[in-house]
């Protein structure tokens, strides 16, 4: 009797396992095919370049003021040195604040630009997974070992390009 029950559980387990369908995608390939991602990267790079130029100008101004102070400090009175040192500290603080603001702005812009892209990727994966009746879809970049499964990357790319084109309209 125990063997019959054990056999029944094993049979049920195998039938459940046989019904589980697993697919996999290469998320990097998906992202690399999106024109909207290229546009987002260019916008981020443009903002970063403009910010870096501003930081370089501010840093050059600070360095020049610091060099002038170091060169002429012997001829300045203690009160003048204190005023100049205060101005130098303000310039340095402004430089640091601008750098922090730039980094925060880049982070926020990156999130704003990437969210709709990642939403479209997820939607395309959902569409293909539903069509193929998959229970799980795994990203190959997050998998240590995989044998088998259904590669749905190319089908997701097609859906993704359709969704991306529709989003541009």
Chimera marker file (.cmm) of the C-alpha trace (Angstrom):
<marker_set name="trace">
<marker id="1" x="0.000" y="0.000" z="0.000" r="1" g="1" b="0" radius="0.5"/>
<marker id="2" x="2.846" y="2.370" z="0.860" r="1" g="1" b="0" radius="0.5"/>
<marker id="3" x="4.455" y="1.680" z="-2.517" r="1" g="1" b="0" radius="0.5"/>
<marker id="4" x="1.215" y="2.483" z="-4.334" r="1" g="1" b="0" radius="0.5"/>
<marker id="5" x="0.866" y="5.815" z="-2.512" r="1" g="1" b="0" radius="0.5"/>
<marker id="6" x="4.541" y="6.638" z="-3.107" r="1" g="1" b="0" radius="0.5"/>
<marker id="7" x="4.155" y="5.768" z="-6.783" r="1" g="1" b="0" radius="0.5"/>
<marker id="8" x="1.092" y="7.972" z="-7.017" r="1" g="1" b="0" radius="0.5"/>
<marker id="9" x="2.963" y="10.961" z="-5.529" r="1" g="1" b="0" radius="0.5"/>
<marker id="10" x="5.905" y="10.411" z="-7.878" r="1" g="1" b="0" radius="0.5"/>
<marker id="11" x="3.577" y="10.231" z="-10.889" r="1" g="1" b="0" radius="0.5"/>
<marker id="12" x="1.790" y="13.417" z="-9.836" r="1" g="1" b="0" radius="0.5"/>
<marker id="13" x="5.139" y="15.137" z="-9.301" r="1" g="1" b="0" radius="0.5"/>
<marker id="14" x="6.386" y="14.166" z="-12.756" r="1" g="1" b="0" radius="0.5"/>
<marker id="15" x="3.178" y="15.258" z="-14.448" r="1" g="1" b="0" radius="0.5"/>
<marker id="16" x="3.358" y="18.622" z="-12.663" r="1" g="1" b="0" radius="0.5"/>
<marker id="17" x="7.004" y="19.019" z="-13.641" r="1" g="1" b="0" radius="0.5"/>
<marker id="18" x="6.233" y="18.077" z="-17.239" r="1" g="1" b="0" radius="0.5"/>
<marker id="19" x="3.641" y="20.855" z="-17.410" r="1" g="1" b="0" radius="0.5"/>
<marker id="20" x="6.094" y="23.521" z="-16.270" r="1" g="1" b="0" radius="0.5"/>
<marker id="21" x="7.480" y="25.354" z="-19.261" r="1" g="1" b="0" radius="0.5"/>
<marker id="22" x="10.533" y="27.550" z="-18.905" r="1" g="1" b="0" radius="0.5"/>
<marker id="23" x="11.720" y="30.126" z="-21.379" r="1" g="1" b="0" radius="0.5"/>
<marker id="24" x="14.768" y="32.323" z="-21.395" r="1" g="1" b="0" radius="0.5"/>
<marker id="25" x="15.760" y="35.665" z="-22.875" r="1" g="1" b="0" radius="0.5"/>
<marker id="26" x="18.965" y="37.591" z="-23.332" r="1" g="1" b="0" radius="0.5"/>
<marker id="27" x="18.028" y="40.933" z="-21.787" r="1" g="1" b="0" radius="0.5"/>
<marker id="28" x="21.180" y="42.625" z="-23.058" r="1" g="1" b="0" radius="0.5"/>
<marker id="29" x="20.272" y="41.707" z="-26.632" r="1" g="1" b="0" radius="0.5"/>
<marker id="30" x="16.762" y="43.033" z="-26.038" r="1" g="1" b="0" radius="0.5"/>
<marker id="31" x="18.054" y="46.364" z="-24.769" r="1" g="1" b="0" radius="0.5"/>
<marker id="32" x="20.671" y="46.644" z="-27.510" r="1" g="1" b="0" radius="0.5"/>
<marker id="33" x="18.015" y="46.372" z="-30.238" r="1" g="1" b="0" radius="0.5"/>
<marker id="34" x="15.911" y="49.274" z="-28.965" r="1" g="1" b="0" radius="0.5"/>
<marker id="35" x="16.273" y="52.587" z="-30.801" r="1" g="1" b="0" radius="0.5"/>
<marker id="36" x="14.670" y="54.372" z="-27.834" r="1" g="1" b="0" radius="0.5"/>
<marker id="37" x="17.445" y="53.092" z="-25.575" r="1" g="1" b="0" radius="0.5"/>
<marker id="38" x="20.077" y="54.570" z="-27.891" r="1" g="1" b="0" radius="0.5"/>
<marker id="39" x="18.251" y="57.903" z="-27.739" r="1" g="1" b="0" radius="0.5"/>
<marker id="40" x="18.094" y="57.706" z="-23.931" r="1" g="1" b="0" radius="0.5"/>
<marker id="41" x="21.819" y="56.955" z="-23.719" r="1" g="1" b="0" radius="0.5"/>
<marker id="42" x="22.598" y="59.928" z="-25.985" r="1" g="1" b="0" radius="0.5"/>
<marker id="43" x="20.458" y="62.243" z="-23.828" r="1" g="1" b="0" radius="0.5"/>
<marker id="44" x="22.222" y="61.065" z="-20.680" r="1" g="1" b="0" radius="0.5"/>
<marker id="45" x="25.642" y="61.441" z="-22.289" r="1" g="1" b="0" radius="0.5"/>
<marker id="46" x="24.754" y="64.948" z="-23.464" r="1" g="1" b="0" radius="0.5"/>
<marker id="47" x="23.644" y="65.970" z="-19.971" r="1" g="1" b="0" radius="0.5"/>
<marker id="48" x="26.750" y="64.410" z="-18.455" r="1" g="1" b="0" radius="0.5"/>
<marker id="49" x="29.052" y="66.174" z="-20.922" r="1" g="1" b="0" radius="0.5"/>
<marker id="50" x="27.431" y="69.563" z="-20.277" r="1" g="1" b="0" radius="0.5"/>
<marker id="51" x="27.660" y="69.021" z="-16.531" r="1" g="1" b="0" radius="0.5"/>
<marker id="52" x="31.294" y="67.948" z="-16.717" r="1" g="1" b="0" radius="0.5"/>
<marker id="53" x="32.162" y="71.051" z="-18.743" r="1" g="1" b="0" radius="0.5"/>
<marker id="54" x="30.505" y="73.236" z="-16.108" r="1" g="1" b="0" radius="0.5"/>
<marker id="55" x="32.401" y="71.417" z="-13.346" r="1" g="1" b="0" radius="0.5"/>
<marker id="56" x="35.695" y="71.818" z="-15.201" r="1" g="1" b="0" radius="0.5"/>
<marker id="57" x="35.123" y="75.566" z="-15.565" r="1" g="1" b="0" radius="0.5"/>
<marker id="58" x="34.257" y="75.891" z="-11.882" r="1" g="1" b="0" radius="0.5"/>
<marker id="59" x="37.299" y="73.831" z="-10.905" r="1" g="1" b="0" radius="0.5"/>
<marker id="60" x="39.596" y="75.911" z="-13.124" r="1" g="1" b="0" radius="0.5"/>
<marker id="61" x="38.211" y="79.079" z="-11.520" r="1" g="1" b="0" radius="0.5"/>
<marker id="62" x="38.784" y="77.630" z="-8.046" r="1" g="1" b="0" radius="0.5"/>
<marker id="63" x="42.324" y="76.488" z="-8.890" r="1" g="1" b="0" radius="0.5"/>
<marker id="64" x="43.208" y="79.914" z="-10.300" r="1" g="1" b="0" radius="0.5"/>
<marker id="65" x="41.835" y="81.686" z="-7.222" r="1" g="1" b="0" radius="0.5"/>
<marker id="66" x="43.720" y="79.270" z="-4.962" r="1" g="1" b="0" radius="0.5"/>
<marker id="67" x="46.995" y="79.777" z="-6.852" r="1" g="1" b="0" radius="0.5"/>
<marker id="68" x="46.547" y="83.558" z="-6.688" r="1" g="1" b="0" radius="0.5"/>
<marker id="69" x="45.960" y="83.306" z="-2.959" r="1" g="1" b="0" radius="0.5"/>
<marker id="70" x="49.024" y="81.103" z="-2.410" r="1" g="1" b="0" radius="0.5"/>
<marker id="71" x="51.195" y="83.429" z="-4.498" r="1" g="1" b="0" radius="0.5"/>
<marker id="72" x="50.026" y="86.646" z="-2.831" r="1" g="1" b="0" radius="0.5"/>
<marker id="73" x="49.207" y="85.560" z="0.714" r="1" g="1" b="0" radius="0.5"/>
<marker id="74" x="52.444" y="86.951" z="2.160" r="1" g="1" b="0" radius="0.5"/>
<marker id="75" x="51.492" y="90.456" z="1.049" r="1" g="1" b="0" radius="0.5"/>
<marker id="76" x="47.968" y="90.235" z="2.496" r="1" g="1" b="0" radius="0.5"/>
<marker id="77" x="46.896" y="91.230" z="5.970" r="1" g="1" b="0" radius="0.5"/>
<marker id="78" x="45.340" y="88.579" z="8.250" r="1" g="1" b="0" radius="0.5"/>
<marker id="79" x="41.879" y="90.089" z="7.663" r="1" g="1" b="0" radius="0.5"/>
<marker id="80" x="42.333" y="89.976" z="3.859" r="1" g="1" b="0" radius="0.5"/>
<marker id="81" x="43.588" y="86.373" z="4.041" r="1" g="1" b="0" radius="0.5"/>
<marker id="82" x="40.558" y="85.406" z="6.103" r="1" g="1" b="0" radius="0.5"/>
<marker id="83" x="38.188" y="86.987" z="3.557" r="1" g="1" b="0" radius="0.5"/>
<marker id="84" x="39.956" y="85.281" z="0.640" r="1" g="1" b="0" radius="0.5"/>
<marker id="85" x="39.980" y="81.931" z="2.459" r="1" g="1" b="0" radius="0.5"/>
<marker id="86" x="36.231" y="82.319" z="3.060" r="1" g="1" b="0" radius="0.5"/>
<marker id="87" x="35.686" y="82.958" z="-0.643" r="1" g="1" b="0" radius="0.5"/>
<marker id="88" x="37.819" y="79.934" z="-1.532" r="1" g="1" b="0" radius="0.5"/>
<marker id="89" x="35.767" y="77.765" z="0.823" r="1" g="1" b="0" radius="0.5"/>
<marker id="90" x="32.567" y="79.052" z="-0.787" r="1" g="1" b="0" radius="0.5"/>
<marker id="91" x="33.905" y="78.223" z="-4.252" r="1" g="1" b="0" radius="0.5"/>
<marker id="92" x="34.894" y="74.739" z="-3.123" r="1" g="1" b="0" radius="0.5"/>
<marker id="93" x="31.511" y="74.149" z="-1.490" r="1" g="1" b="0" radius="0.5"/>
<marker id="94" x="29.751" y="75.386" z="-4.618" r="1" g="1" b="0" radius="0.5"/>
<marker id="95" x="31.862" y="73.030" z="-6.719" r="1" g="1" b="0" radius="0.5"/>
<marker id="96" x="30.992" y="70.075" z="-4.476" r="1" g="1" b="0" radius="0.5"/>
<marker id="97" x="27.290" y="71.013" z="-4.416" r="1" g="1" b="0" radius="0.5"/>
<marker id="98" x="27.217" y="71.327" z="-8.198" r="1" g="1" b="0" radius="0.5"/>
<marker id="99" x="28.880" y="67.927" z="-8.571" r="1" g="1" b="0" radius="0.5"/>
<marker id="100" x="26.379" y="66.317" z="-6.191" r="1" g="1" b="0" radius="0.5"/>
<marker id="101" x="23.504" y="68.018" z="-8.000" r="1" g="1" b="0" radius="0.5"/>
<marker id="102" x="24.798" y="66.789" z="-11.358" r="1" g="1" b="0" radius="0.5"/>
<marker id="103" x="25.089" y="63.212" z="-10.102" r="1" g="1" b="0" radius="0.5"/>
<marker id="104" x="21.591" y="63.347" z="-8.621" r="1" g="1" b="0" radius="0.5"/>
<marker id="105" x="20.188" y="64.863" z="-11.807" r="1" g="1" b="0" radius="0.5"/>
<marker id="106" x="21.826" y="62.168" z="-13.918" r="1" g="1" b="0" radius="0.5"/>
<marker id="107" x="20.409" y="59.464" z="-11.653" r="1" g="1" b="0" radius="0.5"/>
<marker id="108" x="16.894" y="60.913" z="-11.823" r="1" g="1" b="0" radius="0.5"/>
<marker id="109" x="17.068" y="61.394" z="-15.587" r="1" g="1" b="0" radius="0.5"/>
<marker id="110" x="18.386" y="57.856" z="-16.037" r="1" g="1" b="0" radius="0.5"/>
<marker id="111" x="15.471" y="56.449" z="-14.053" r="1" g="1" b="0" radius="0.5"/>
<marker id="112" x="12.961" y="58.566" z="-15.989" r="1" g="1" b="0" radius="0.5"/>
<marker id="113" x="14.382" y="57.495" z="-19.346" r="1" g="1" b="0" radius="0.5"/>
<marker id="114" x="14.839" y="53.824" z="-18.443" r="1" g="1" b="0" radius="0.5"/>
<marker id="115" x="11.468" y="53.176" z="-16.796" r="1" g="1" b="0" radius="0.5"/>
<marker id="116" x="9.387" y="53.241" z="-20.005" r="1" g="1" b="0" radius="0.5"/>
<marker id="117" x="12.037" y="51.173" z="-21.778" r="1" g="1" b="0" radius="0.5"/>
<marker id="118" x="12.077" y="48.517" z="-19.060" r="1" g="1" b="0" radius="0.5"/>
<marker id="119" x="8.269" y="48.547" z="-18.952" r="1" g="1" b="0" radius="0.5"/>
<marker id="120" x="8.173" y="47.830" z="-22.699" r="1" g="1" b="0" radius="0.5"/>
<marker id="121" x="10.703" y="45.006" z="-22.279" r="1" g="1" b="0" radius="0.5"/>
<marker id="122" x="8.568" y="43.463" z="-19.532" r="1" g="1" b="0" radius="0.5"/>
<marker id="123" x="5.390" y="43.849" z="-21.593" r="1" g="1" b="0" radius="0.5"/>
<marker id="124" x="7.006" y="42.208" z="-24.638" r="1" g="1" b="0" radius="0.5"/>
<marker id="125" x="8.216" y="39.308" z="-22.486" r="1" g="1" b="0" radius="0.5"/>
<marker id="126" x="4.722" y="38.955" z="-21.002" r="1" g="1" b="0" radius="0.5"/>
<marker id="127" x="3.122" y="38.880" z="-24.467" r="1" g="1" b="0" radius="0.5"/>
<marker id="128" x="5.453" y="36.173" z="-25.782" r="1" g="1" b="0" radius="0.5"/>
<marker id="129" x="5.298" y="34.145" z="-22.551" r="1" g="1" b="0" radius="0.5"/>
<marker id="130" x="1.487" y="34.165" z="-22.665" r="1" g="1" b="0" radius="0.5"/>
<marker id="131" x="1.489" y="33.209" z="-26.338" r="1" g="1" b="0" radius="0.5"/>
<marker id="132" x="3.849" y="30.273" z="-25.692" r="1" g="1" b="0" radius="0.5"/>
<marker id="133" x="2.144" y="29.392" z="-22.396" r="1" g="1" b="0" radius="0.5"/>
<marker id="134" x="5.379" y="29.637" z="-20.409" r="1" g="1" b="0" radius="0.5"/>
<marker id="135" x="5.356" y="29.426" z="-16.617" r="1" g="1" b="0" radius="0.5"/>
<marker id="136" x="8.745" y="31.077" z="-16.150" r="1" g="1" b="0" radius="0.5"/>
<marker id="137" x="11.023" y="33.300" z="-18.195" r="1" g="1" b="0" radius="0.5"/>
<marker id="138" x="14.599" y="33.603" z="-16.990" r="1" g="1" b="0" radius="0.5"/>
<marker id="139" x="17.262" y="36.074" z="-18.065" r="1" g="1" b="0" radius="0.5"/>
<marker id="140" x="20.305" y="34.139" z="-19.306" r="1" g="1" b="0" radius="0.5"/>
<marker id="141" x="22.675" y="36.705" z="-17.807" r="1" g="1" b="0" radius="0.5"/>
<marker id="142" x="21.375" y="35.808" z="-14.328" r="1" g="1" b="0" radius="0.5"/>
<marker id="143" x="21.654" y="32.051" z="-14.845" r="1" g="1" b="0" radius="0.5"/>
<marker id="144" x="24.701" y="30.040" z="-13.857" r="1" g="1" b="0" radius="0.5"/>
<marker id="145" x="23.718" y="26.948" z="-15.842" r="1" g="1" b="0" radius="0.5"/>
<marker id="146" x="20.951" y="26.239" z="-18.239" r="1" g="1" b="0" radius="0.5"/>
<marker id="147" x="20.193" y="23.313" z="-20.445" r="1" g="1" b="0" radius="0.5"/>
<marker id="148" x="17.004" y="23.277" z="-22.354" r="1" g="1" b="0" radius="0.5"/>
<marker id="149" x="14.204" y="25.716" z="-22.028" r="1" g="1" b="0" radius="0.5"/>
<marker id="150" x="12.833" y="27.782" z="-24.851" r="1" g="1" b="0" radius="0.5"/>
<marker id="151" x="14.837" y="30.739" z="-26.132" r="1" g="1" b="0" radius="0.5"/>
<marker id="152" x="12.255" y="33.437" z="-26.792" r="1" g="1" b="0" radius="0.5"/>
<marker id="153" x="14.714" y="36.295" z="-27.279" r="1" g="1" b="0" radius="0.5"/>
<marker id="154" x="14.078" y="36.774" z="-31.007" r="1" g="1" b="0" radius="0.5"/>
<marker id="155" x="10.301" y="36.703" z="-30.592" r="1" g="1" b="0" radius="0.5"/>
<marker id="156" x="10.523" y="39.201" z="-27.739" r="1" g="1" b="0" radius="0.5"/>
<marker id="157" x="12.708" y="41.452" z="-29.924" r="1" g="1" b="0" radius="0.5"/>
<marker id="158" x="9.944" y="41.540" z="-32.558" r="1" g="1" b="0" radius="0.5"/>
<marker id="159" x="7.290" y="42.416" z="-29.952" r="1" g="1" b="0" radius="0.5"/>
<marker id="160" x="9.613" y="44.938" z="-28.362" r="1" g="1" b="0" radius="0.5"/>
<marker id="161" x="10.255" y="46.742" z="-31.634" r="1" g="1" b="0" radius="0.5"/>
<marker id="162" x="6.501" y="46.894" z="-32.263" r="1" g="1" b="0" radius="0.5"/>
<marker id="163" x="5.891" y="48.322" z="-28.778" r="1" g="1" b="0" radius="0.5"/>
<marker id="164" x="8.769" y="50.774" z="-29.183" r="1" g="1" b="0" radius="0.5"/>
<marker id="165" x="7.434" y="51.979" z="-32.542" r="1" g="1" b="0" radius="0.5"/>
<marker id="166" x="3.940" y="52.380" z="-31.062" r="1" g="1" b="0" radius="0.5"/>
<marker id="167" x="5.359" y="54.390" z="-28.151" r="1" g="1" b="0" radius="0.5"/>
<marker id="168" x="6.998" y="56.872" z="-30.540" r="1" g="1" b="0" radius="0.5"/>
<marker id="169" x="3.676" y="57.740" z="-32.176" r="1" g="1" b="0" radius="0.5"/>
<link id1="1" id2="2" r="1" g="1" b="0" radius="0.2"/>
<link id1="2" id2="3" r="1" g="1" b="0" radius="0.2"/>
<link id1="3" id2="4" r="1" g="1" b="0" radius="0.2"/>
<link id1="4" id2="5" r="1" g="1" b="0" radius="0.2"/>
<link id1="5" id2="6" r="1" g="1" b="0" radius="0.2"/>
<link id1="6" id2="7" r="1" g="1" b="0" radius="0.2"/>
<link id1="7" id2="8" r="1" g="1" b="0" radius="0.2"/>
<link id1="8" id2="9" r="1" g="1" b="0" radius="0.2"/>
<link id1="9" id2="10" r="1" g="1" b="0" radius="0.2"/>
<link id1="10" id2="11" r="1" g="1" b="0" radius="0.2"/>
<link id1="11" id2="12" r="1" g="1" b="0" radius="0.2"/>
<link id1="12" id2="13" r="1" g="1" b="0" radius="0.2"/>
<link id1="13" id2="14" r="1" g="1" b="0" radius="0.2"/>
<link id1="14" id2="15" r="1" g="1" b="0" radius="0.2"/>
<link id1="15" id2="16" r="1" g="1" b="0" radius="0.2"/>
<link id1="16" id2="17" r="1" g="1" b="0" radius="0.2"/>
<link id1="17" id2="18" r="1" g="1" b="0" radius="0.2"/>
<link id1="18" id2="19" r="1" g="1" b="0" radius="0.2"/>
<link id1="19" id2="20" r="1" g="1" b="0" radius="0.2"/>
<link id1="20" id2="21" r="1" g="1" b="0" radius="0.2"/>
<link id1="21" id2="22" r="1" g="1" b="0" radius="0.2"/>
<link id1="22" id2="23" r="1" g="1" b="0" radius="0.2"/>
<link id1="23" id2="24" r="1" g="1" b="0" radius="0.2"/>
<link id1="24" id2="25" r="1" g="1" b="0" radius="0.2"/>
<link id1="25" id2="26" r="1" g="1" b="0" radius="0.2"/>
<link id1="26" id2="27" r="1" g="1" b="0" radius="0.2"/>
<link id1="27" id2="28" r="1" g="1" b="0" radius="0.2"/>
<link id1="28" id2="29" r="1" g="1" b="0" radius="0.2"/>
<link id1="29" id2="30" r="1" g="1" b="0" radius="0.2"/>
<link id1="30" id2="31" r="1" g="1" b="0" radius="0.2"/>
<link id1="31" id2="32" r="1" g="1" b="0" radius="0.2"/>
<link id1="32" id2="33" r="1" g="1" b="0" radius="0.2"/>
<link id1="33" id2="34" r="1" g="1" b="0" radius="0.2"/>
<link id1="34" id2="35" r="1" g="1" b="0" radius="0.2"/>
<link id1="35" id2="36" r="1" g="1" b="0" radius="0.2"/>
<link id1="36" id2="37" r="1" g="1" b="0" radius="0.2"/>
<link id1="37" id2="38" r="1" g="1" b="0" radius="0.2"/>
<link id1="38" id2="39" r="1" g="1" b="0" radius="0.2"/>
<link id1="39" id2="40" r="1" g="1" b="0" radius="0.2"/>
<link id1="40" id2="41" r="1" g="1" b="0" radius="0.2"/>
<link id1="41" id2="42" r="1" g="1" b="0" radius="0.2"/>
<link id1="42" id2="43" r="1" g="1" b="0" radius="0.2"/>
<link id1="43" id2="44" r="1" g="1" b="0" radius="0.2"/>
<link id1="44" id2="45" r="1" g="1" b="0" radius="0.2"/>
<link id1="45" id2="46" r="1" g="1" b="0" radius="0.2"/>
<link id1="46" id2="47" r="1" g="1" b="0" radius="0.2"/>
<link id1="47" id2="48" r="1" g="1" b="0" radius="0.2"/>
<link id1="48" id2="49" r="1" g="1" b="0" radius="0.2"/>
<link id1="49" id2="50" r="1" g="1" b="0" radius="0.2"/>
<link id1="50" id2="51" r="1" g="1" b="0" radius="0.2"/>
<link id1="51" id2="52" r="1" g="1" b="0" radius="0.2"/>
<link id1="52" id2="53" r="1" g="1" b="0" radius="0.2"/>
<link id1="53" id2="54" r="1" g="1" b="0" radius="0.2"/>
<link id1="54" id2="55" r="1" g="1" b="0" radius="0.2"/>
<link id1="55" id2="56" r="1" g="1" b="0" radius="0.2"/>
<link id1="56" id2="57" r="1" g="1" b="0" radius="0.2"/>
<link id1="57" id2="58" r="1" g="1" b="0" radius="0.2"/>
<link id1="58" id2="59" r="1" g="1" b="0" radius="0.2"/>
<link id1="59" id2="60" r="1" g="1" b="0" radius="0.2"/>
<link id1="60" id2="61" r="1" g="1" b="0" radius="0.2"/>
<link id1="61" id2="62" r="1" g="1" b="0" radius="0.2"/>
<link id1="62" id2="63" r="1" g="1" b="0" radius="0.2"/>
<link id1="63" id2="64" r="1" g="1" b="0" radius="0.2"/>
<link id1="64" id2="65" r="1" g="1" b="0" radius="0.2"/>
<link id1="65" id2="66" r="1" g="1" b="0" radius="0.2"/>
<link id1="66" id2="67" r="1" g="1" b="0" radius="0.2"/>
<link id1="67" id2="68" r="1" g="1" b="0" radius="0.2"/>
<link id1="68" id2="69" r="1" g="1" b="0" radius="0.2"/>
<link id1="69" id2="70" r="1" g="1" b="0" radius="0.2"/>
<link id1="70" id2="71" r="1" g="1" b="0" radius="0.2"/>
<link id1="71" id2="72" r="1" g="1" b="0" radius="0.2"/>
<link id1="72" id2="73" r="1" g="1" b="0" radius="0.2"/>
<link id1="73" id2="74" r="1" g="1" b="0" radius="0.2"/>
<link id1="74" id2="75" r="1" g="1" b="0" radius="0.2"/>
<link id1="75" id2="76" r="1" g="1" b="0" radius="0.2"/>
<link id1="76" id2="77" r="1" g="1" b="0" radius="0.2"/>
<link id1="77" id2="78" r="1" g="1" b="0" radius="0.2"/>
<link id1="78" id2="79" r="1" g="1" b="0" radius="0.2"/>
<link id1="79" id2="80" r="1" g="1" b="0" radius="0.2"/>
<link id1="80" id2="81" r="1" g="1" b="0" radius="0.2"/>
<link id1="81" id2="82" r="1" g="1" b="0" radius="0.2"/>
<link id1="82" id2="83" r="1" g="1" b="0" radius="0.2"/>
<link id1="83" id2="84" r="1" g="1" b="0" radius="0.2"/>
<link id1="84" id2="85" r="1" g="1" b="0" radius="0.2"/>
<link id1="85" id2="86" r="1" g="1" b="0" radius="0.2"/>
<link id1="86" id2="87" r="1" g="1" b="0" radius="0.2"/>
<link id1="87" id2="88" r="1" g="1" b="0" radius="0.2"/>
<link id1="88" id2="89" r="1" g="1" b="0" radius="0.2"/>
<link id1="89" id2="90" r="1" g="1" b="0" radius="0.2"/>
<link id1="90" id2="91" r="1" g="1" b="0" radius="0.2"/>
<link id1="91" id2="92" r="1" g="1" b="0" radius="0.2"/>
<link id1="92" id2="93" r="1" g="1" b="0" radius="0.2"/>
<link id1="93" id2="94" r="1" g="1" b="0" radius="0.2"/>
<link id1="94" id2="95" r="1" g="1" b="0" radius="0.2"/>
<link id1="95" id2="96" r="1" g="1" b="0" radius="0.2"/>
<link id1="96" id2="97" r="1" g="1" b="0" radius="0.2"/>
<link id1="97" id2="98" r="1" g="1" b="0" radius="0.2"/>
<link id1="98" id2="99" r="1" g="1" b="0" radius="0.2"/>
<link id1="99" id2="100" r="1" g="1" b="0" radius="0.2"/>
<link id1="100" id2="101" r="1" g="1" b="0" radius="0.2"/>
<link id1="101" id2="102" r="1" g="1" b="0" radius="0.2"/>
<link id1="102" id2="103" r="1" g="1" b="0" radius="0.2"/>
<link id1="103" id2="104" r="1" g="1" b="0" radius="0.2"/>
<link id1="104" id2="105" r="1" g="1" b="0" radius="0.2"/>
<link id1="105" id2="106" r="1" g="1" b="0" radius="0.2"/>
<link id1="106" id2="107" r="1" g="1" b="0" radius="0.2"/>
<link id1="107" id2="108" r="1" g="1" b="0" radius="0.2"/>
<link id1="108" id2="109" r="1" g="1" b="0" radius="0.2"/>
<link id1="109" id2="110" r="1" g="1" b="0" radius="0.2"/>
<link id1="110" id2="111" r="1" g="1" b="0" radius="0.2"/>
<link id1="111" id2="112" r="1" g="1" b="0" radius="0.2"/>
<link id1="112" id2="113" r="1" g="1" b="0" radius="0.2"/>
<link id1="113" id2="114" r="1" g="1" b="0" radius="0.2"/>
<link id1="114" id2="115" r="1" g="1" b="0" radius="0.2"/>
<link id1="115" id2="116" r="1" g="1" b="0" radius="0.2"/>
<link id1="116" id2="117" r="1" g="1" b="0" radius="0.2"/>
<link id1="117" id2="118" r="1" g="1" b="0" radius="0.2"/>
<link id1="118" id2="119" r="1" g="1" b="0" radius="0.2"/>
<link id1="119" id2="120" r="1" g="1" b="0" radius="0.2"/>
<link id1="120" id2="121" r="1" g="1" b="0" radius="0.2"/>
<link id1="121" id2="122" r="1" g="1" b="0" radius="0.2"/>
<link id1="122" id2="123" r="1" g="1" b="0" radius="0.2"/>
<link id1="123" id2="124" r="1" g="1" b="0" radius="0.2"/>
<link id1="124" id2="125" r="1" g="1" b="0" radius="0.2"/>
<link id1="125" id2="126" r="1" g="1" b="0" radius="0.2"/>
<link id1="126" id2="127" r="1" g="1" b="0" radius="0.2"/>
<link id1="127" id2="128" r="1" g="1" b="0" radius="0.2"/>
<link id1="128" id2="129" r="1" g="1" b="0" radius="0.2"/>
<link id1="129" id2="130" r="1" g="1" b="0" radius="0.2"/>
<link id1="130" id2="131" r="1" g="1" b="0" radius="0.2"/>
<link id1="131" id2="132" r="1" g="1" b="0" radius="0.2"/>
<link id1="132" id2="133" r="1" g="1" b="0" radius="0.2"/>
<link id1="133" id2="134" r="1" g="1" b="0" radius="0.2"/>
<link id1="134" id2="135" r="1" g="1" b="0" radius="0.2"/>
<link id1="135" id2="136" r="1" g="1" b="0" radius="0.2"/>
<link id1="136" id2="137" r="1" g="1" b="0" radius="0.2"/>
<link id1="137" id2="138" r="1" g="1" b="0" radius="0.2"/>
<link id1="138" id2="139" r="1" g="1" b="0" radius="0.2"/>
<link id1="139" id2="140" r="1" g="1" b="0" radius="0.2"/>
<link id1="140" id2="141" r="1" g="1" b="0" radius="0.2"/>
<link id1="141" id2="142" r="1" g="1" b="0" radius="0.2"/>
<link id1="142" id2="143" r="1" g="1" b="0" radius="0.2"/>
<link id1="143" id2="144" r="1" g="1" b="0" radius="0.2"/>
<link id1="144" id2="145" r="1" g="1" b="0" radius="0.2"/>
<link id1="145" id2="146" r="1" g="1" b="0" radius="0.2"/>
<link id1="146" id2="147" r="1" g="1" b="0" radius="0.2"/>
<link id1="147" id2="148" r="1" g="1" b="0" radius="0.2"/>
<link id1="148" id2="149" r="1" g="1" b="0" radius="0.2"/>
<link id1="149" id2="150" r="1" g="1" b="0" radius="0.2"/>
<link id1="150" id2="151" r="1" g="1" b="0" radius="0.2"/>
<link id1="151" id2="152" r="1" g="1" b="0" radius="0.2"/>
<link id1="152" id2="153" r="1" g="1" b="0" radius="0.2"/>
<link id1="153" id2="154" r="1" g="1" b="0" radius="0.2"/>
<link id1="154" id2="155" r="1" g="1" b="0" radius="0.2"/>
<link id1="155" id2="156" r="1" g="1" b="0" radius="0.2"/>
<link id1="156" id2="157" r="1" g="1" b="0" radius="0.2"/>
<link id1="157" id2="158" r="1" g="1" b="0" radius="0.2"/>
<link id1="158" id2="159" r="1" g="1" b="0" radius="0.2"/>
<link id1="159" id2="160" r="1" g="1" b="0" radius="0.2"/>
<link id1="160" id2="161" r="1" g="1" b="0" radius="0.2"/>
<link id1="161" id2="162" r="1" g="1" b="0" radius="0.2"/>
<link id1="162" id2="163" r="1" g="1" b="0" radius="0.2"/>
<link id1="163" id2="164" r="1" g="1" b="0" radius="0.2"/>
<link id1="164" id2="165" r="1" g="1" b="0" radius="0.2"/>
<link id1="165" id2="166" r="1" g="1" b="0" radius="0.2"/>
<link id1="166" id2="167" r="1" g="1" b="0" radius="0.2"/>
<link id1="167" id2="168" r="1" g="1" b="0" radius="0.2"/>
<link id1="168" id2="169" r="1" g="1" b="0" radius="0.2"/>
</marker_set>
